[in-house]
Amino acid sequence: DSDLSMRTLSTPSPALIFPPNSPGFQNGRGSSTSSSSVTGETVAMVHSPPPTRLTHPLIRLASKHQKEQANIDRLPDLCMIQIFSFLPTNQLCRCARVCRRWYNLAWDPRLWRTIRLTGETINVDRALKVLTRRLCQDTPNVCLMLETVIVSGCRRLTDRGLYTIAQCCPELRRLEVSGCYNISNEAVFDVVSLCPNLEHLDVSGCSKVTCISLTREASIKLSPLHGKQISIRYLDMTDCFVLEDEGLHTIAAHCTQLTHLYLRRCVRITDEGLRYLMIYCTSIKELSVSDCRFVSDFGMREIAKLESRLRYLSIAHCGRITDVGIRYIAKYCSKLRYLNARGCEGITDHGVEYLAKNCTKLKSLDIGKCPLVSDTGLEFLALNCFNLKRLSLKSCESITGQGLQIVAANCFDLQMLNVQDCDVSVDALRFVKRHCKRCIIEHTNPAFF
């Protein structure tokens, strides 16, 4: 379409994100949620200026129409940069091909603090290499502005892509590679060793990752204080099935500043691993060990050492936890706000009583599939936890409408109530709705709507 084109090796082409025959490339528009493989040549297009003399009237009319459509060019640079800031990475690369001015604006450093790539087929390794090379143009080999990289669900991401990030992005603060099951420990070690400001790390679904640690070279260089050099505060290792107690010990020893830790479905973790965790990581506020079937009441005793610092705890489907474990938590973690104990069938009304009387600031509680919890336990909740906003009683066979009415009469701020598969009457549900105006009720009673 243009008489003048400029070819450069430093400008990522949208073909890095979309091939010409992909659905996201049709009609000149792209999708921010799907990507494809890296193909094509790196090309930036620059439109030629309009001709000075127009002889044919149709040509003159078309030129006038084009001029009217180019009003966006009248916007100042700051406005254009603000508009570009809302675009995902693939669209920003596309904008860089429009004209010379857009090329310069699209590569403004303020727009490249985040790279977000998603999709199962995209060649992330090459995309990251080309993007970081362009971002390092003003500061050779180092990309100082990039702080966040999100490549969740990109199954073609390998260790090579993480090596690129580790070597080029020393200011990285957030990395999300969830679902990228081809990455290994070594690549993760390189990232945490070469990116000292990294605070947020999501490796959920990365089944080959067994621990988080510094590389051997970094450990020797930083010795003897290397254990305190990893600044990670948020760590999500959900579905890292190979993680064991020894790996958790290594994580705890190196990531002592952890405040948020999620170990959902790390099925090999036991109470011993939690003991290691509590020795080093004393600042944890949120912890999830859902579906860790080997965690028992002894593990709850270790978690209780967090005391008033613990605000969020998920022990869903940990079948070995009983009222004893709940009592440890209730006694020492008085500022607990959220507890998910769904599927812990050993919890009874006594456990709920301990919890309600000691954790009076509780806002969210899930005791679904706890068949031994009855209206008596709900009464303790209603009389002590007035700030309760979310309550899930799904599949609690011993719950009746009377217990719900007691809760509704005392917990006016209730916003969500789940009573699916519970034997409660329509009148009880209507009573809840009258007293808790903002409450959304999830139920399976076809007579109530």
GIDA-V71409 format. One record per residue. N is the residue number from 1. RES is the residue in three letters. SS is DSSP state (@ for helix, = for strand, . for the rest). Layout:
n->N res->RES ss->SS
n->N res->RES ss->SS
This chain:
n->1 res->ASP ss->.
n->2 res->SER ss->.
n->3 res->ASP ss->.
n->4 res->LEU ss->.
n->5 res->SER ss->=
n->6 res->MET ss->=
n->7 res->ARG ss->=
n->8 res->THR ss->.
n->9 res->LEU ss->.
n->10 res->SER ss->.
n->11 res->THR ss->.
n->12 res->PRO ss->.
n->13 res->SER ss->.
n->14 res->PRO ss->@
n->15 res->ALA ss->@
n->16 res->LEU ss->@
n->17 res->ILE ss->.
n->18 res->PHE ss->.
n->19 res->PRO ss->.
n->20 res->PRO ss->.
n->21 res->ASN ss->.
n->22 res->SER ss->.
n->23 res->PRO ss->@
n->24 res->GLY ss->@
n->25 res->PHE ss->@
n->26 res->GLN ss->@
n->27 res->ASN ss->@
n->28 res->GLY ss->@
n->29 res->ARG ss->.
n->30 res->GLY ss->.
n->31 res->SER ss->.
n->32 res->SER ss->.
n->33 res->THR ss->.
n->34 res->SER ss->.
n->35 res->SER ss->.
n->36 res->SER ss->.
n->37 res->SER ss->.
n->38 res->VAL ss->.
n->39 res->THR ss->.
n->40 res->GLY ss->.
n->41 res->GLU ss->.
n->42 res->THR ss->.
n->43 res->VAL ss->=
n->44 res->ALA ss->=
n->45 res->MET ss->=
n->46 res->VAL ss->.
n->47 res->HIS ss->.
n->48 res->SER ss->.
n->49 res->PRO ss->.
n->50 res->PRO ss->.
n->51 res->PRO ss->.
n->52 res->THR ss->.
n->53 res->ARG ss->.
n->54 res->LEU ss->.
n->55 res->THR ss->.
n->56 res->HIS ss->.
n->57 res->PRO ss->@
n->58 res->LEU ss->@
n->59 res->ILE ss->@
n->60 res->ARG ss->@
n->61 res->LEU ss->@
n->62 res->ALA ss->@
n->63 res->SER ss->@
n->64 res->LYS ss->@
n->65 res->HIS ss->@
n->66 res->GLN ss->@
n->67 res->LYS ss->@
n->68 res->GLU ss->@
n->69 res->GLN ss->@
n->70 res->ALA ss->.
n->71 res->ASN ss->@
n->72 res->ILE ss->@
n->73 res->ASP ss->@
n->74 res->ARG ss->@
n->75 res->LEU ss->.
n->76 res->PRO ss->.
n->77 res->ASP ss->@
n->78 res->LEU ss->@
n->79 res->CYS ss->@
n->80 res->MET ss->@
n->81 res->ILE ss->@
n->82 res->GLN ss->@
n->83 res->ILE ss->@
n->84 res->PHE ss->@
n->85 res->SER ss->.
n->86 res->PHE ss->.
n->87 res->LEU ss->.
n->88 res->PRO ss->.
n->89 res->THR ss->@
n->90 res->ASN ss->@
n->91 res->GLN ss->@
n->92 res->LEU ss->@
n->93 res->CYS ss->@
n->94 res->ARG ss->@
n->95 res->CYS ss->@
n->96 res->ALA ss->.
n->97 res->ARG ss->.
n->98 res->VAL ss->.
n->99 res->CYS ss->.
n->100 res->ARG ss->@
n->101 res->ARG ss->@
n->102 res->TRP ss->@
n->103 res->TYR ss->@
n->104 res->ASN ss->@
n->105 res->LEU ss->@
n->106 res->ALA ss->@
n->107 res->TRP ss->.
n->108 res->ASP ss->.
n->109 res->PRO ss->@
n->110 res->ARG ss->@
n->111 res->LEU ss->@
n->112 res->TRP ss->.
n->113 res->ARG ss->.
n->114 res->THR ss->=
n->115 res->ILE ss->=
n->116 res->ARG ss->=
n->117 res->LEU ss->.
n->118 res->THR ss->.
n->119 res->GLY ss->.
n->120 res->GLU ss->.
n->121 res->THR ss->.
n->122 res->ILE ss->.
n->123 res->ASN ss->.
n->124 res->VAL ss->@
n->125 res->ASP ss->@
n->126 res->ARG ss->@
n->127 res->ALA ss->@
n->128 res->LEU ss->@
n->129 res->LYS ss->@
n->130 res->VAL ss->@
n->131 res->LEU ss->@
n->132 res->THR ss->@
n->133 res->ARG ss->@
n->134 res->ARG ss->@
n->135 res->LEU ss->@
n->136 res->CYS ss->.
n->137 res->GLN ss->.
n->138 res->ASP ss->.
n->139 res->THR ss->.
n->140 res->PRO ss->.
n->141 res->ASN ss->.
n->142 res->VAL ss->.
n->143 res->CYS ss->.
n->144 res->LEU ss->.
n->145 res->MET ss->.
n->146 res->LEU ss->.
n->147 res->GLU ss->.
n->148 res->THR ss->=
n->149 res->VAL ss->=
n->150 res->ILE ss->=
n->151 res->VAL ss->.
n->152 res->SER ss->.
n->153 res->GLY ss->.
n->154 res->CYS ss->.
n->155 res->ARG ss->.
n->156 res->ARG ss->.
n->157 res->LEU ss->.
n->158 res->THR ss->.
n->159 res->ASP ss->@
n->160 res->ARG ss->@
n->161 res->GLY ss->@
n->162 res->LEU ss->@
n->163 res->TYR ss->@
n->164 res->THR ss->@
n->165 res->ILE ss->@
n->166 res->ALA ss->@
n->167 res->GLN ss->@
n->168 res->CYS ss->@
n->169 res->CYS ss->.
n->170 res->PRO ss->.
n->171 res->GLU ss->.
n->172 res->LEU ss->.
n->173 res->ARG ss->.
n->174 res->ARG ss->=
n->175 res->LEU ss->=
n->176 res->GLU ss->=
n->177 res->VAL ss->.
n->178 res->SER ss->.
n->179 res->GLY ss->.
n->180 res->CYS ss->.
n->181 res->TYR ss->.
n->182 res->ASN ss->.
n->183 res->ILE ss->.
n->184 res->SER ss->.
n->185 res->ASN ss->@
n->186 res->GLU ss->@
n->187 res->ALA ss->@
n->188 res->VAL ss->@
n->189 res->PHE ss->@
n->190 res->ASP ss->@
n->191 res->VAL ss->@
n->192 res->VAL ss->@
n->193 res->SER ss->@
n->194 res->LEU ss->@
n->195 res->CYS ss->.
n->196 res->PRO ss->.
n->197 res->ASN ss->.
n->198 res->LEU ss->.
n->199 res->GLU ss->.
n->200 res->HIS ss->=
n->201 res->LEU ss->=
n->202 res->ASP ss->=
n->203 res->VAL ss->.
n->204 res->SER ss->.
n->205 res->GLY ss->.
n->206 res->CYS ss->.
n->207 res->SER ss->.
n->208 res->LYS ss->.
n->209 res->VAL ss->.
n->210 res->THR ss->.
n->211 res->CYS ss->.
n->212 res->ILE ss->.
n->213 res->SER ss->.
n->214 res->LEU ss->.
n->215 res->THR ss->.
n->216 res->ARG ss->@
n->217 res->GLU ss->@
n->218 res->ALA ss->@
n->219 res->SER ss->@
n->220 res->ILE ss->@
n->221 res->LYS ss->@
n->222 res->LEU ss->@
n->223 res->SER ss->.
n->224 res->PRO ss->.
n->225 res->LEU ss->.
n->226 res->HIS ss->@
n->227 res->GLY ss->@
n->228 res->LYS ss->@
n->229 res->GLN ss->.
n->230 res->ILE ss->.
n->231 res->SER ss->.
n->232 res->ILE ss->.
n->233 res->ARG ss->.
n->234 res->TYR ss->=
n->235 res->LEU ss->=
n->236 res->ASP ss->=
n->237 res->MET ss->.
n->238 res->THR ss->.
n->239 res->ASP ss->.
n->240 res->CYS ss->.
n->241 res->PHE ss->.
n->242 res->VAL ss->.
n->243 res->LEU ss->.
n->244 res->GLU ss->.
n->245 res->ASP ss->@
n->246 res->GLU ss->@
n->247 res->GLY ss->@
n->248 res->LEU ss->@
n->249 res->HIS ss->@
n->250 res->THR ss->@
n->251 res->ILE ss->@
n->252 res->ALA ss->@
n->253 res->ALA ss->@
n->254 res->HIS ss->@
n->255 res->CYS ss->.
n->256 res->THR ss->.
n->257 res->GLN ss->.
n->258 res->LEU ss->.
n->259 res->THR ss->.
n->260 res->HIS ss->=
n->261 res->LEU ss->=
n->262 res->TYR ss->=
n->263 res->LEU ss->.
n->264 res->ARG ss->.
n->265 res->ARG ss->.
n->266 res->CYS ss->.
n->267 res->VAL ss->.
n->268 res->ARG ss->.
n->269 res->ILE ss->.
n->270 res->THR ss->=
n->271 res->ASP ss->@
n->272 res->GLU ss->@
n->273 res->GLY ss->@
n->274 res->LEU ss->@
n->275 res->ARG ss->@
n->276 res->TYR ss->@
n->277 res->LEU ss->@
n->278 res->MET ss->@
n->279 res->ILE ss->@
n->280 res->TYR ss->@
n->281 res->CYS ss->.
n->282 res->THR ss->.
n->283 res->SER ss->.
n->284 res->ILE ss->.
n->285 res->LYS ss->.
n->286 res->GLU ss->=
n->287 res->LEU ss->=
n->288 res->SER ss->=
n->289 res->VAL ss->.
n->290 res->SER ss->.
n->291 res->ASP ss->.
n->292 res->CYS ss->.
n->293 res->ARG ss->.
n->294 res->PHE ss->=
n->295 res->VAL ss->.
n->296 res->SER ss->=
n->297 res->ASP ss->@
n->298 res->PHE ss->@
n->299 res->GLY ss->@
n->300 res->MET ss->@
n->301 res->ARG ss->@
n->302 res->GLU ss->@
n->303 res->ILE ss->@
n->304 res->ALA ss->@
n->305 res->LYS ss->@
n->306 res->LEU ss->@
n->307 res->GLU ss->@
n->308 res->SER ss->@
n->309 res->ARG ss->@
n->310 res->LEU ss->.
n->311 res->ARG ss->.
n->312 res->TYR ss->=
n->313 res->LEU ss->=
n->314 res->SER ss->=
n->315 res->ILE ss->.
n->316 res->ALA ss->.
n->317 res->HIS ss->.
n->318 res->CYS ss->.
n->319 res->GLY ss->.
n->320 res->ARG ss->=
n->321 res->ILE ss->.
n->322 res->THR ss->=
n->323 res->ASP ss->@
n->324 res->VAL ss->@
n->325 res->GLY ss->@
n->326 res->ILE ss->@
n->327 res->ARG ss->@
n->328 res->TYR ss->@
n->329 res->ILE ss->@
n->330 res->ALA ss->@
n->331 res->LYS ss->@
n->332 res->TYR ss->@
n->333 res->CYS ss->.
n->334 res->SER ss->.
n->335 res->LYS ss->.
n->336 res->LEU ss->.
n->337 res->ARG ss->.
n->338 res->TYR ss->=
n->339 res->LEU ss->=
n->340 res->ASN ss->=
n->341 res->ALA ss->.
n->342 res->ARG ss->.
n->343 res->GLY ss->.
n->344 res->CYS ss->.
n->345 res->GLU ss->.
n->346 res->GLY ss->=
n->347 res->ILE ss->.
n->348 res->THR ss->.
n->349 res->ASP ss->@
n->350 res->HIS ss->@
n->351 res->GLY ss->@
n->352 res->VAL ss->@
n->353 res->GLU ss->@
n->354 res->TYR ss->@
n->355 res->LEU ss->@
n->356 res->ALA ss->@
n->357 res->LYS ss->@
n->358 res->ASN ss->@
n->359 res->CYS ss->.
n->360 res->THR ss->.
n->361 res->LYS ss->.
n->362 res->LEU ss->.
n->363 res->LYS ss->.
n->364 res->SER ss->=
n->365 res->LEU ss->=
n->366 res->ASP ss->=
n->367 res->ILE ss->.
n->368 res->GLY ss->.
n->369 res->LYS ss->.
n->370 res->CYS ss->.
n->371 res->PRO ss->.
n->372 res->LEU ss->.
n->373 res->VAL ss->.
n->374 res->SER ss->.
n->375 res->ASP ss->@
n->376 res->THR ss->@
n->377 res->GLY ss->@
n->378 res->LEU ss->@
n->379 res->GLU ss->@
n->380 res->PHE ss->@
n->381 res->LEU ss->@
n->382 res->ALA ss->@
n->383 res->LEU ss->@
n->384 res->ASN ss->@
n->385 res->CYS ss->.
n->386 res->PHE ss->.
n->387 res->ASN ss->.
n->388 res->LEU ss->.
n->389 res->LYS ss->.
n->390 res->ARG ss->=
n->391 res->LEU ss->=
n->392 res->SER ss->=
n->393 res->LEU ss->.
n->394 res->LYS ss->.
n->395 res->SER ss->.
n->396 res->CYS ss->.
n->397 res->GLU ss->.
n->398 res->SER ss->.
n->399 res->ILE ss->.
n->400 res->THR ss->.
n->401 res->GLY ss->@
n->402 res->GLN ss->@
n->403 res->GLY ss->@
n->404 res->LEU ss->@
n->405 res->GLN ss->@
n->406 res->ILE ss->@
n->407 res->VAL ss->@
n->408 res->ALA ss->@
n->409 res->ALA ss->@
n->410 res->ASN ss->@
n->411 res->CYS ss->.
n->412 res->PHE ss->.
n->413 res->ASP ss->.
n->414 res->LEU ss->.
n->415 res->GLN ss->.
n->416 res->MET ss->=
n->417 res->LEU ss->=
n->418 res->ASN ss->=
n->419 res->VAL ss->.
n->420 res->GLN ss->.
n->421 res->ASP ss->.
n->422 res->CYS ss->.
n->423 res->ASP ss->.
n->424 res->VAL ss->.
n->425 res->SER ss->.
n->426 res->VAL ss->@
n->427 res->ASP ss->@
n->428 res->ALA ss->@
n->429 res->LEU ss->@
n->430 res->ARG ss->@
n->431 res->PHE ss->@
n->432 res->VAL ss->@
n->433 res->LYS ss->@
n->434 res->ARG ss->@
n->435 res->HIS ss->@
n->436 res->CYS ss->.
n->437 res->LYS ss->.
n->438 res->ARG ss->.
n->439 res->CYS ss->.
n->440 res->ILE ss->=
n->441 res->ILE ss->=
n->442 res->GLU ss->=
n->443 res->HIS ss->.
n->444 res->THR ss->.
n->445 res->ASN ss->.
n->446 res->PRO ss->.
n->447 res->ALA ss->.
n->448 res->PHE ss->.
n->449 res->PHE ss->.
